[in-house]
Amino acid sequence: MPNGKSAHFYNIWAGRRRLDTFRAALRGDLTQVLQLLAEGALTPQVAARVPLAEIGAAVRLAESGTVVGKVVLMP
């Protein structure tokens, strides 16, 4: 990437061929991400928090292309 950082993307369908390897890598990466969140080193971008009862509105918002960040469903 231009800023010298790297990014990794997950294709959940690719994990079907080597499921154990994929799960092990995913588990390790998620552990690292959750640790960084706990330490405050990462700040998630939350565009909106929507009650679960309004899931239709949440999906429309997420698909609208007008939000920056994630649309989070709340219980």
N, C-alpha and C positions, 0 to 999 in steps of 0.2 A: 504494500500500500504506500501511497505517496508520503505519509507521515512517519514511515519506518515501522509502523505497528503491523501486526498480523491478525488475521481473523480465521476462525474455524467454523465451518457450517456442518450441520448434521443432516444426513439423509436417513430418515428412519427406515426406509425401504432397503437401503444398502445393508443394514444390519441383519437382514434375513439370511444372507449367505453365510456369514460368520457371526452368529448371534452371540456366542460367549465372548468373543474378542470385542465386539461392538459394545456389549453391555459393560464389560470391564473398563473400556476407555471412557464410556459415558459416565459411569459411576465415579471414576477418578476425577473427571472434569467437573462434574456437578458438585462433588465434594469441595473442590478448589473454589468454585464460584460461590458456593454457600459460605465458605470460610471468609472469603473476601467481603461478602455482604455483612457477615457478622462483625467483622473488623471495621466496617465503615469505609473500606477502600473502594467499594462500588456503590453507586447510587442508581437504583432502577428508575427508568423513565416511565412514570405512570401517567397516561393521558387522562384516564377517567376511571372512577370506581362506580360500578353499576350493580344494583341489587340483582340477585339471581332471578327473582321474579320478573325482571325486565330484560331477559336474555335477548329477546328480539331486537330491542333498542341497542343493546351492546354490540350485537353482530352487525347491525346496520352502521353503527358508528365506526367499528373496526374496519369494515369494508369500504367506508366512504373515502378513505385516502386523505382525510382532513386532519387526522390526529398524529401527533408525534409522541411515540411511546406506546405502551400497552394499555389495553382496556381490560381492567381487572373485574372479575365477577365476585361479588361479596355475598356471603350467606345471609 
